[in-house]
Amino acid sequence: MSRIPLSGWKLGWHTLTFVLVVLLLMAPAIWNGFPLIYYDSEDYVEMAFTFQPIVWRIMTYGVMCTVARLFGTLWAMPLLHAILTTWVLHEAVMGFIGRWRHVVFLGVGLALVLFTGLPWVASQVLADVFAGTAVLGIAALAFAEGLQRWRRIALAVITALAICVHMSHVAVAAGLLIVLAAMWGLSRFLRRMPRPRLTLSSAAVVAGILLVPVTHYFTMGRFVFTESGQVLQLALFVQNGIAKKYLDEVCPTGVELEMCDHKDELPRTADEFLWGDSPFDEMGGWKAMHDEAGLIVSGAIKRFPLDVLEAATDNFIEQIDSIDSGEDLVPMTWHFVKTVLRRYPDEFKGFRFARQQRRPALNFEALNGFQIPINQAAEIVTLVLLAVAWRRRDRTTTGLAMLVTLAILGNAFVCGALSNPHDRYQNRVVWLALFTSVVGAVRLDQRFAGRRRLTIQAENEVLVREEEKAKDAAKAATSPAPPPPA
C-alpha cells in the first residue's frame, strides 16, 4: 500500500482546520435549527428577489442575499458568512504568524467562538459579521507578511465586499484609509512607526466604498450612497432632545417645518420615532422627511454646537461599553413569517420550530456574564501589546494593534455618536481585540514570529547605525565647508 506523501497530509490538515472553523462559526445557527433572523433580515431577503430599493437600507447586502436565492436556501447566508470570515482569519494568521500557523489558526478560531459573540453574528442573516471582517482584512493587507500575491488579491476582493454591505463599514474603512496614509507619512520620520503597504489595502477600501453607489446605479438608476442618513441623524437628535430644543426656538418665528406641529408629541427614543407609534409616519415618513431632516439637523448643529458635541460624546462612551451578544434575537414568527412563506416555503417548518421562535426567548445572560469581562480585558491587553510592540520595534504587531484600536474607537463614533448606540454595533467588532491579543501574545515568542531573536537584534543594530549615519550627515551639512586647496 502506497504511503500518502507529506504534502498530502499537510493539505488534509490545513483543509480540516479551515472546515472546523467554518463549522464553529455556524454553530449557533446549527444549534438553533435555522439561520438567526433579525428585524432587518426581512428587507434584505426581499431585496434579493425584487431589487427594489428600500429607502432606509442600502442595496449591497440585499444583492449579496441573491446567493441564498440561487441555492434556494437561507442556509447559504450563514455558510457564506462563515467561509468569508474564516478566509480572512486564515490569511491574517498566515501573515502575522511565522511558524505552526495552522495550530495557531485553529486556536484563534476556538478562542473567538468560545469567548466572543462572533459566531452569533455570523449566524444571522445580516451584514454585521462583515464589520470586523473588513477591518481585519485591511490590517492584513497593510501589515501581514509573506502572503502570495494571488492570496493578497483574493483577500482584497473579500475586504471590498465586506466594506460595501453597510454604510457604517464604509465610514470606518474610509477613516482607516486616512490612518494608513498618516502612518505611511509618519514612518518617514519615526523609525518605530510601521509603514503599511498601501497598494492593495487602499485599493480594497476605495473599491468597497465605490461598490455602494455603483450597485445603486445599476439597481436604482441613481449614483448615491444612501438616502436615509439625514433622517437617521434627526432621529438621534429627537432622542437626545436637541430636535425639541431647536423646534421650540425656531417654530415661534414662523419657520415652515412639518415637525413644528408635532414637536410636543416626539417620543423619547430614536427607535420609537422611526418605527414606533410616533408622528413620523403622519409627516410622510422617510422620503417626505428627507429634506426637512437635513434642515433641522444642520440648523441644530449651528445653533447648539456644544449640546451636539456633548450628546455625541455621551453616545460614543455608551457605545464603547455596549458589547452584549444577542441583542433583539427574539421570536420572529410575527415578523418574518410572510417572507419565509413567500420566498422559501420549503424552509417554513425549520423556521417555525427553530429555538429562536420558542418561548421564552433566547437568553444570553449567562453567555454575556463570562464573555463581556474577557472582551473588556482583551481591549486592555491590545493597548498593552501596542506599547510593548512599539518598544520592541515589532512593526507588524504595532500596525495590527494600532489599526484595531482605532477601528474599535471609530466604530463606536460612527455607530454611537453619529447614529444610535446599540449593543450589536460594538459586539460585531469587539472580537478583533481578542484576535489581536492572541496573535500579539504569540508573536512575543520569536519562534512563532518566524524570526530568531538574533535577527531582531541585528535589525535593531542596523537601525542604530542608520540613525548614527543620519546624524553624521546632518552634522556635516551644517558644519562650514573646508577651504579649497591652494
PAPA-505921 format. One record per residue (C-alpha): residue number from 0; x, y, z. Coordinates in nm, 4 decimals, m for minus. Example, Ala and Ser with C-alpha at 12.3 -4.5 7.8 and 13.67 -1.06 7.14 Angstrom:
<0 <1.2300 m0.4500 0.7800>>
<1 <1.3670 m0.1060 0.7140>>
# end
This chain:
<0 <0.0000 0.0000 0.0000>>
<1 <0.1480 0.3343 m0.1036>>
<2 <0.2060 0.5966 0.1589>>
<3 <0.0387 0.9352 0.1479>>
<4 <0.3076 1.1965 0.0804>>
<5 <0.3821 1.4532 0.3469>>
<6 <0.2352 1.7296 0.1291>>
<7 <m0.0923 1.5345 0.1186>>
<8 <m0.1071 1.5135 0.4983>>
<9 <m0.0397 1.8888 0.5226>>
<10 <m0.3118 1.9725 0.2725>>
<11 <m0.5563 1.7476 0.4566>>
<12 <m0.4696 1.9039 0.7937>>
<13 <m0.4963 2.2571 0.6546>>
<14 <m0.8333 2.1802 0.4951>>
<15 <m0.9585 2.0215 0.8158>>
<16 <m0.8702 2.3263 1.0281>>
<17 <m1.0443 2.5561 0.7791>>
<18 <m1.3617 2.3457 0.7727>>
<19 <m1.3644 2.3181 1.1525>>
<20 <m1.3513 2.6954 1.1952>>
<21 <m1.6295 2.7386 0.9365>>
<22 <m1.8489 2.4930 1.1271>>
<23 <m1.7667 2.6588 1.4595>>
<24 <m1.8751 2.9976 1.3240>>
<25 <m2.2030 2.8402 1.2082>>
<26 <m2.2570 2.6598 1.5403>>
<27 <m2.5327 2.8935 1.6725>>
<28 <m2.7344 2.8562 1.3503>>
<29 <m2.6883 2.4775 1.3575>>
<30 <m2.7902 2.4666 1.7251>>
<31 <m3.0880 2.6940 1.6508>>
<32 <m3.2041 2.4721 1.3654>>
<33 <m3.2296 2.7699 1.1277>>
<34 <m3.0278 3.0838 1.0468>>
<35 <m3.0826 3.3514 1.3100>>
<36 <m3.3254 3.6224 1.1980>>
<37 <m3.3052 3.9895 1.2922>>
<38 <m3.5613 4.2653 1.2279>>
<39 <m3.3624 4.3887 0.9246>>
<40 <m3.3350 4.0422 0.7679>>
<41 <m3.6773 4.0665 0.6040>>
<42 <m3.5848 4.3729 0.3972>>
<43 <m3.2596 4.2247 0.2685>>
<44 <m3.4204 3.8926 0.1738>>
<45 <m3.6948 4.0757 m0.0145>>
<46 <m3.4458 4.2969 m0.1991>>
<47 <m3.2713 3.9849 m0.3296>>
<48 <m3.5925 3.8955 m0.5134>>
<49 <m3.7343 4.2330 m0.6106>>
<50 <m3.4223 4.4510 m0.6492>>
<51 <m3.6489 4.7345 m0.5388>>
<52 <m3.4827 4.9939 m0.3143>>
<53 <m3.5889 5.0425 0.0465>>
<54 <m3.5024 5.3956 0.1458>>
<55 <m3.3657 5.3079 0.4913>>
<56 <m3.1418 5.0269 0.3568>>
<57 <m2.8585 5.0119 0.1051>>
<58 <m2.8856 4.7574 m0.1733>>
<59 <m2.5452 4.5891 m0.1498>>
<60 <m2.6244 4.3300 0.1178>>
<61 <m2.9595 4.2659 m0.0490>>
<62 <m2.7709 4.1853 m0.3691>>
<63 <m2.5419 3.9552 m0.1692>>
<64 <m2.8510 3.7711 m0.0460>>
<65 <m2.9111 3.6568 m0.4039>>
<66 <m2.6667 3.3792 m0.3127>>
<67 <m2.9420 3.2303 m0.0962>>
<68 <m3.1903 3.2782 m0.3791>>
<69 <m2.9605 3.0981 m0.6261>>
<70 <m2.9197 2.7991 m0.3947>>
<71 <m3.2815 2.8042 m0.2810>>
<72 <m3.1998 2.8130 0.0899>>
<73 <m3.1338 3.0761 0.3544>>
<74 <m2.8661 2.8454 0.4965>>
<75 <m2.6443 2.9789 0.2181>>
<76 <m2.6065 3.3092 0.4058>>
<77 <m2.4513 3.1889 0.7354>>
<78 <m2.2400 2.9476 0.5299>>
<79 <m2.1187 3.2350 0.3106>>
<80 <m2.0541 3.4494 0.6190>>
<81 <m1.8544 3.1719 0.7837>>
<82 <m1.6458 3.0914 0.4744>>
<83 <m1.5517 3.4531 0.4016>>
<84 <m1.4787 3.5321 0.7672>>
<85 <m1.2727 3.2150 0.8056>>
<86 <m1.0785 3.3020 0.4898>>
<87 <m0.9863 3.6446 0.6307>>
<88 <m0.8965 3.4942 0.9707>>
<89 <m0.6832 3.2302 0.7973>>
<90 <m0.4931 3.4805 0.5818>>
<91 <m0.4414 3.7143 0.8765>>
<92 <m0.2920 3.4363 1.0888>>
<93 <m0.0783 3.3167 0.7966>>
<94 <0.0559 3.6695 0.7530>>
<95 <0.1083 3.7604 1.1176>>
<96 <0.2458 3.4271 1.2449>>
<97 <0.5622 3.2631 1.1128>>
<98 <0.5518 2.9061 1.2485>>
<99 <0.2909 2.6454 1.3492>>
<100 <0.0436 2.8726 1.1785>>
<101 <m0.2426 2.6263 1.1350>>
<102 <m0.2269 2.5295 1.5013>>
<103 <m0.2456 2.8975 1.5919>>
<104 <m0.5266 2.9470 1.3379>>
<105 <m0.7344 2.6700 1.4945>>
<106 <m0.6614 2.8067 1.8423>>
<107 <m0.7666 3.1569 1.7382>>
<108 <m1.0877 3.0173 1.5882>>
<109 <m1.1703 2.8294 1.9091>>
<110 <m1.0980 3.1363 2.1219>>
<111 <m1.3211 3.3606 1.9126>>
<112 <m1.6057 3.1088 1.9161>>
<113 <m1.5895 3.0473 2.2907>>
<114 <m1.5168 3.3971 2.4193>>
<115 <m1.6759 3.6425 2.1732>>
<116 <m2.0103 3.6929 2.0004>>
<117 <m1.8605 3.6417 1.6524>>
<118 <m2.0386 3.3081 1.5794>>
<119 <m2.3744 3.4570 1.6819>>
<120 <m2.3150 3.7471 1.4447>>
<121 <m2.2019 3.5159 1.1628>>
<122 <m2.5128 3.3004 1.2045>>
<123 <m2.7558 3.5879 1.1397>>
<124 <m2.8997 3.6898 0.8038>>
<125 <m2.7461 4.0331 0.8477>>
<126 <m2.4399 4.2249 0.7256>>
<127 <m2.2969 4.2796 1.0769>>
<128 <m2.0421 3.9975 1.0541>>
<129 <m1.8526 4.1910 0.7878>>
<130 <m1.7818 4.4920 1.0126>>
<131 <m1.4916 4.3202 1.1876>>
<132 <m1.4006 4.1159 0.8805>>
<133 <m1.3419 4.4358 0.6808>>
<134 <m1.1133 4.5800 0.9488>>
<135 <m0.9081 4.2618 0.9791>>
<136 <m0.8821 4.2378 0.6006>>
<137 <m0.7459 4.5941 0.5807>>
<138 <m0.4979 4.5214 0.8618>>
<139 <m0.3754 4.2029 0.6932>>
<140 <m0.3336 4.3742 0.3568>>
<141 <m0.1411 4.6578 0.5177>>
<142 <0.0842 4.4726 0.7635>>
<143 <0.0794 4.0956 0.7094>>
<144 <0.3982 3.9398 0.5739>>
<145 <0.4751 3.6641 0.3263>>
<146 <0.1340 3.6178 0.1613>>
<147 <0.1436 3.5192 m0.2047>>
<148 <0.0155 3.7765 m0.4494>>
<149 <m0.2946 3.5782 m0.5552>>
<150 <m0.3889 3.5352 m0.1897>>
<151 <m0.3500 3.9066 m0.1238>>
<152 <m0.5688 3.9832 m0.4253>>
<153 <m0.8355 3.7382 m0.3036>>
<154 <m0.8162 3.8967 0.0413>>
<155 <m0.8583 4.2427 m0.1140>>
<156 <m1.1710 4.1299 m0.3007>>
<157 <m1.3288 3.9864 0.0158>>
<158 <m1.2362 4.3003 0.2103>>
<159 <m1.4016 4.5223 m0.0524>>
<160 <m1.7191 4.3115 m0.0338>>
<161 <m1.7153 4.3325 0.3469>>
<162 <m1.6880 4.7111 0.3307>>
<163 <m1.9682 4.7730 0.0821>>
<164 <m2.2518 4.5886 0.2567>>
<165 <m2.3233 4.8577 0.5192>>
<166 <m2.2699 5.2330 0.5346>>
<167 <m2.1099 5.2157 0.8791>>
<168 <m1.8475 4.9795 0.7337>>
<169 <m1.7836 5.2337 0.4578>>
<170 <m1.7348 5.5144 0.7115>>
<171 <m1.4969 5.3141 0.9322>>
<172 <m1.2968 5.1886 0.6335>>
<173 <m1.2610 5.5429 0.4966>>
<174 <m1.1287 5.6532 0.8349>>
<175 <m0.8787 5.3657 0.8406>>
<176 <m0.7550 5.4623 0.4938>>
<177 <m0.6741 5.8097 0.6283>>
<178 <m0.4983 5.6462 0.9249>>
<179 <m0.2883 5.4251 0.6948>>
<180 <m0.1856 5.7248 0.4845>>
<181 <m0.0863 5.9146 0.8007>>
<182 <0.1143 5.6153 0.9285>>
<183 <0.2942 5.5885 0.5952>>
<184 <0.3879 5.9568 0.6103>>
<185 <0.4975 5.9462 0.9742>>
<186 <0.7091 5.6359 0.9136>>
<187 <0.9487 5.8557 0.7163>>
<188 <1.0274 6.0474 1.0352>>
<189 <0.9512 5.7970 1.3164>>
<190 <1.1539 5.4809 1.2684>>
<191 <0.9339 5.2852 1.5096>>
<192 <0.6184 5.3693 1.3149>>
<193 <0.5154 5.0786 1.0892>>
<194 <0.4988 5.1565 0.7193>>
<195 <0.1821 4.9992 0.5743>>
<196 <0.1582 4.8523 0.2274>>
<197 <m0.0862 5.0902 0.0649>>
<198 <m0.1397 4.9467 m0.2833>>
<199 <m0.3876 4.6648 m0.2194>>
<200 <m0.5153 4.7924 0.1159>>
<201 <m0.6139 5.1297 m0.0307>>
<202 <m0.7489 4.9633 m0.3470>>
<203 <m0.9733 4.7374 m0.1367>>
<204 <m1.1080 5.0334 0.0630>>
<205 <m1.1708 5.2503 m0.2430>>
<206 <m1.3347 4.9600 m0.4290>>
<207 <m1.5543 4.8797 m0.1296>>
<208 <m1.6656 5.2416 m0.0992>>
<209 <m1.7407 5.2766 m0.4711>>
<210 <m1.9334 4.9490 m0.4857>>
<211 <m2.2175 5.1132 m0.2908>>
<212 <m2.3097 5.3887 m0.5393>>
<213 <m2.2262 5.1648 m0.8363>>
<214 <m2.4676 4.8985 m0.7075>>
<215 <m2.7322 5.1650 m0.6527>>
<216 <m2.6778 5.2973 m1.0036>>
<217 <m2.7387 4.9567 m1.1641>>
<218 <m3.0340 4.8674 m0.9402>>
<219 <m3.1939 5.2085 m0.8772>>
<220 <m3.0597 5.4264 m1.1577>>
<221 <m2.9053 5.6712 m0.9079>>
<222 <m2.5363 5.7070 m0.8209>>
<223 <m2.5891 5.7644 m0.4458>>
<224 <m2.4568 5.6209 m0.1228>>
<225 <m2.7662 5.6485 0.0966>>
<226 <m3.0866 5.8477 0.1121>>
<227 <m3.1580 5.7939 0.4805>>
<228 <m2.8585 5.9455 0.6633>>
<229 <m3.0247 6.2790 0.7424>>
<230 <m3.3384 6.1106 0.8773>>
<231 <m3.1312 5.8814 1.0997>>
<232 <m2.9449 6.1830 1.2373>>
<233 <m3.2755 6.3594 1.3021>>
<234 <m3.3965 6.0538 1.4963>>
<235 <m3.0845 6.0726 1.7127>>
<236 <m3.1497 6.4430 1.7759>>
<237 <m3.5056 6.3527 1.8787>>
<238 <m3.3648 6.1010 2.1279>>
<239 <m3.1164 6.3379 2.2898>>
<240 <m3.3629 6.6295 2.2983>>
<241 <m3.1768 6.8579 2.0591>>
<242 <m3.4547 6.8458 1.7966>>
<243 <m3.7171 6.9555 2.0506>>
<244 <m3.4921 7.2332 2.1783>>
<245 <m3.4319 7.3588 1.8246>>
<246 <m3.8000 7.3448 1.7287>>
<247 <m3.9003 7.5307 2.0465>>
<248 <m3.6781 7.8205 1.9360>>
<249 <m3.7472 7.8400 1.5626>>
<250 <m4.1137 7.7383 1.5343>>
<251 <m4.2488 8.0548 1.7048>>
<252 <m4.0634 8.2628 1.4429>>
<253 <m4.2908 8.1269 1.1702>>
<254 <m4.0476 7.8868 1.0047>>
<255 <m4.2257 7.6366 0.7783>>
<256 <m4.1414 7.2947 0.9211>>
<257 <m4.3788 6.9998 0.9348>>
<258 <m4.2351 6.8964 1.2707>>
<259 <m4.3467 7.2226 1.4314>>
<260 <m4.6999 7.0846 1.4507>>
<261 <m4.5753 6.7712 1.6267>>
<262 <m4.2872 6.8971 1.8414>>
<263 <m4.4750 6.8224 2.1631>>
<264 <m4.5545 6.4651 2.0528>>
<265 <m4.1991 6.3450 1.9920>>
<266 <m4.1088 6.0123 2.1607>>
<267 <m3.8138 5.9512 2.3893>>
<268 <m3.6014 5.7274 2.1671>>
<269 <m3.4834 5.7236 1.8070>>
<270 <m3.6264 5.3747 1.7522>>
<271 <m3.9701 5.4839 1.8720>>
<272 <m3.9559 5.7880 1.6435>>
<273 <m3.8736 5.5806 1.3336>>
<274 <m4.0506 5.2514 1.3990>>
<275 <m4.2967 5.3042 1.6840>>
<276 <m4.6149 5.4986 1.7483>>
<277 <m4.4900 5.8472 1.6593>>
<278 <m4.5840 6.1345 1.4266>>
<279 <m4.3087 6.0316 1.1834>>
<280 <m4.5469 5.8463 0.9511>>
<281 <m4.8030 6.1271 0.9714>>
<282 <m4.5368 6.3666 0.8415>>
<283 <m4.4790 6.1470 0.5367>>
<284 <m4.2093 5.9068 0.6518>>
<285 <m3.8589 5.8654 0.5154>>
<286 <m3.8889 6.0224 0.1709>>
<287 <m4.1088 6.3156 0.2686>>
<288 <m3.8924 6.3996 0.5719>>
<289 <m3.5555 6.3758 0.3941>>
<290 <m3.5110 6.7444 0.3119>>
<291 <m3.6700 6.8731 0.6322>>
<292 <m3.4500 6.6399 0.8381>>
<293 <m3.1431 6.7929 0.6745>>
<294 <m3.2625 7.1450 0.7559>>
<295 <m3.3328 7.0608 1.1208>>
<296 <m3.0043 6.8752 1.1700>>
<297 <m2.7877 7.1463 1.0126>>
<298 <m2.9791 7.4202 1.1909>>
<299 <m2.9475 7.2488 1.5294>>
<300 <m2.5738 7.1945 1.4822>>
<301 <m2.5216 7.5647 1.4026>>
<302 <m2.7412 7.6844 1.6884>>
<303 <m2.6369 7.4357 1.9600>>
<304 <m2.2858 7.3083 1.8727>>
<305 <m2.1887 7.2405 2.2343>>
<306 <m2.5076 7.0434 2.3009>>
<307 <m2.4454 6.8362 1.9882>>
<308 <m2.0835 6.7728 2.0926>>
<309 <m2.1866 6.6738 2.4458>>
<310 <m2.4551 6.4357 2.3195>>
<311 <m2.2139 6.2808 2.0670>>
<312 <m1.9539 6.2290 2.3411>>
<313 <m2.2082 6.0637 2.5711>>
<314 <m2.3268 5.8338 2.2930>>
<315 <m1.9675 5.7481 2.1989>>
<316 <m1.8850 5.6491 2.5566>>
<317 <m2.2074 5.4486 2.5857>>
<318 <m2.1345 5.2688 2.2581>>
<319 <m1.7795 5.1730 2.3620>>
<320 <m1.9142 4.9786 2.6593>>
<321 <m2.2158 4.8240 2.4800>>
<322 <m2.0846 4.4838 2.3708>>
<323 <m2.3538 4.2353 2.4753>>
<324 <m2.4312 3.9464 2.2409>>
<325 <m2.7815 3.8556 2.1283>>
<326 <m2.9485 4.1970 2.1112>>
<327 <m3.3039 4.1612 1.9734>>
<328 <m3.2655 3.7937 1.8821>>
<329 <m3.6289 3.7397 1.9799>>
<330 <m3.9019 3.5202 1.8284>>
<331 <m3.9746 3.6381 1.4738>>
<332 <m4.2889 3.4382 1.3915>>
<333 <m4.4887 3.7626 1.3805>>
<334 <m4.2341 3.9459 1.1663>>
<335 <m4.0578 3.7135 0.9223>>
<336 <m4.3271 3.4532 0.8612>>
<337 <m4.4720 3.6113 0.5441>>
<338 <m4.1279 3.6469 0.3899>>
<339 <m4.0247 3.2881 0.4529>>
<340 <m4.3606 3.1560 0.3267>>
<341 <m4.3360 3.3649 0.0100>>
<342 <m3.9651 3.3221 m0.0677>>
<343 <m3.8559 2.9963 0.0984>>
<344 <m4.1743 2.7943 0.1604>>
<345 <m3.9865 2.4641 0.1873>>
<346 <m3.7992 2.6020 0.4894>>
<347 <m4.1009 2.7282 0.6803>>
<348 <m4.1059 2.4262 0.9108>>
<349 <m3.7403 2.4736 1.0024>>
<350 <m3.8014 2.8429 1.0693>>
<351 <m4.1175 2.7861 1.2727>>
<352 <m3.9666 2.5242 1.5040>>
<353 <m3.6225 2.6841 1.5458>>
<354 <m3.5150 2.7589 1.9009>>
<355 <m3.5341 3.1332 1.8286>>
<356 <m3.9104 3.1080 1.7800>>
<357 <m3.9759 2.9300 2.1091>>
<358 <m4.0897 3.0872 2.4318>>
<359 <m3.9242 3.2095 2.6409>>
<360 <m3.6861 3.3959 2.4058>>
<361 <m3.3166 3.3091 2.3801>>
<362 <m3.1381 3.4118 2.6983>>
<363 <m2.7844 3.5485 2.6633>>
<364 <m2.7374 3.6471 3.0269>>
<365 <m2.5035 3.3601 3.1171>>
<366 <m2.3080 3.3909 2.7910>>
<367 <m2.2568 3.7639 2.8355>>
<368 <m2.1707 3.7092 3.2005>>
<369 <m1.8382 3.5481 3.1161>>
<370 <m1.7732 3.6872 2.7654>>
<371 <m1.8009 4.0585 2.8438>>
<372 <m1.5174 4.0656 3.1040>>
<373 <m1.2954 3.8682 2.8642>>
<374 <m1.3597 4.1100 2.5793>>
<375 <m1.3040 4.4111 2.8028>>
<376 <m0.9763 4.2584 2.9203>>
<377 <m0.8789 4.1884 2.5569>>
<378 <m0.9232 4.5569 2.4732>>
<379 <m0.6857 4.6489 2.7556>>
<380 <m0.4373 4.3798 2.6520>>
<381 <m0.4425 4.5174 2.2962>>
<382 <m0.3325 4.8568 2.4276>>
<383 <m0.0577 4.6944 2.6362>>
<384 <0.0622 4.4938 2.3344>>
<385 <0.0696 4.8131 2.1310>>
<386 <0.3047 4.9721 2.3840>>
<387 <0.5230 4.6598 2.4093>>
<388 <0.5423 4.6160 2.0320>>
<389 <0.6337 4.9831 1.9870>>
<390 <0.9164 4.9476 2.2358>>
<391 <1.0412 4.6230 2.0784>>
<392 <1.0253 4.7724 1.7285>>
<393 <0.7845 4.4977 1.6208>>
<394 <0.6252 4.6994 1.3443>>
<395 <0.3851 4.4227 1.2362>>
<396 <0.2246 4.3876 1.5805>>
<397 <0.2302 4.7644 1.6232>>
<398 <0.0421 4.8125 1.2970>>
<399 <m0.2176 4.5461 1.3785>>
<400 <m0.2803 4.6703 1.7343>>
<401 <m0.2927 5.0342 1.6276>>
<402 <m0.5373 4.9725 1.3441>>
<403 <m0.7661 4.7509 1.5555>>
<404 <m0.7708 5.0014 1.8412>>
<405 <m0.8602 5.2890 1.6102>>
<406 <m1.1212 5.0758 1.4306>>
<407 <m1.2958 4.9896 1.7579>>
<408 <m1.2982 5.3582 1.8553>>
<409 <m1.4047 5.4616 1.5056>>
<410 <m1.6906 5.2124 1.5024>>
<411 <m1.8133 5.3486 1.8361>>
<412 <m1.8005 5.7023 1.6955>>
<413 <m1.9811 5.6177 1.3711>>
<414 <m2.2480 5.3983 1.5315>>
<415 <m2.2815 5.5805 1.8631>>
<416 <m2.2031 5.9469 1.8135>>
<417 <m2.3465 5.9677 1.4605>>
<418 <m2.6235 5.7102 1.4909>>
<419 <m2.7814 5.5468 1.7943>>
<420 <m2.5920 5.3278 2.0461>>
<421 <m2.6788 4.9571 2.0329>>
<422 <m2.5001 4.6524 2.1713>>
<423 <m2.4917 4.4765 1.8357>>
<424 <m2.2939 4.7608 1.6764>>
<425 <m1.9944 4.7188 1.9073>>
<426 <m2.0336 4.3463 1.9629>>
<427 <m1.9676 4.2901 1.5926>>
<428 <m1.6138 4.4396 1.6135>>
<429 <m1.5002 4.3819 1.9725>>
<430 <m1.3786 4.0303 1.8826>>
<431 <m1.0922 4.1990 1.6970>>
<432 <m0.9380 4.2834 2.0340>>
<433 <m0.9222 3.9170 2.1349>>
<434 <m0.7777 3.8240 1.7946>>
<435 <m0.5087 4.0900 1.8353>>
<436 <m0.4375 3.9846 2.1937>>
<437 <m0.3867 3.6202 2.0985>>
<438 <m0.1821 3.6893 1.7855>>
<439 <0.0226 3.9630 1.9540>>
<440 <0.0954 3.7437 2.2551>>
<441 <0.2009 3.4549 2.0303>>
<442 <0.4303 3.6865 1.8352>>
<443 <0.6163 3.7711 2.1571>>
<444 <0.7688 3.4257 2.1196>>
<445 <1.0059 3.4769 1.8268>>
<446 <0.9718 3.1123 1.7242>>
<447 <0.6121 3.1864 1.6230>>
<448 <0.7038 3.5198 1.4665>>
<449 <0.9278 3.3251 1.2315>>
<450 <1.2465 3.5104 1.3234>>
<451 <1.5205 3.4363 1.5735>>
<452 <1.5892 3.6909 1.8438>>
<453 <1.9330 3.7361 1.6904>>
<454 <1.7659 3.8572 1.3695>>
<455 <1.5732 4.1224 1.5607>>
<456 <1.8888 4.2311 1.7413>>
<457 <2.0663 4.2572 1.4073>>
<458 <1.7776 4.4642 1.2690>>
<459 <1.7972 4.6959 1.5669>>
<460 <2.1725 4.7309 1.5196>>
<461 <2.1164 4.8248 1.1539>>
<462 <1.8614 5.0871 1.2606>>
<463 <2.1039 5.2298 1.5174>>
<464 <2.3774 5.2509 1.2532>>
<465 <2.1355 5.4220 1.0132>>
<466 <2.0423 5.6738 1.2817>>
<467 <2.4111 5.7430 1.3513>>
<468 <2.4772 5.7905 0.9781>>
<469 <2.1837 6.0308 0.9545>>
<470 <2.3180 6.2322 1.2492>>
<471 <2.6657 6.2434 1.0955>>
<472 <2.5193 6.3557 0.7635>>
<473 <2.3155 6.6293 0.9304>>
<474 <2.6221 6.7419 1.1266>>
<475 <2.8331 6.7518 0.8110>>
<476 <2.5670 6.9523 0.6297>>
<477 <2.5598 7.2224 0.8999>>
<478 <2.9393 7.2429 0.9515>>
<479 <3.1344 7.5009 0.7402>>
<480 <3.2931 7.3672 0.4250>>
<481 <3.6759 7.3246 0.4315>>
<482 <3.8801 7.5841 0.2407>>
<483 <3.9761 7.4913 m0.1142>>
<484 <4.3291 7.3562 m0.1636>>
<485 <4.5963 7.6114 m0.2604>>
# end
